């Protein structure tokens, strides 16, 4: 599966939603707040749940904190993407 979207990509190629980059930045901010003691564990988990779910018309992206992966569900199957693959 390709995660870069170009006009010559095959039809099954997946473009990274802009919301994914925003969610990653929000998650990093949450980590900073937790490490600084500004929020507690329960607040972190509640807010991370909101940050880590992106639902679009054709698919959904879900952040799995335990494996540091984004999972994409297209209604049929799951595929995964590590953080560093999208940050690169």
HELIX and SHEET records of a PDB file:
HELIX    1   1 UNK A   18  UNK A   36  1                                  19    
HELIX    2   2 UNK A   41  UNK A   51  1                                  11    
HELIX    3   3 UNK A   83  UNK A   87  1                                   5    
SHEET    1   A 4 UNK A  53  UNK A  55  0                                        
SHEET    2   A 4 UNK A  60  UNK A  64 -1                                        
SHEET    3   A 4 UNK A  69  UNK A  73 -1                                        
SHEET    4   A 4 UNK A  78  UNK A  82 -1                                        
END                                                                             
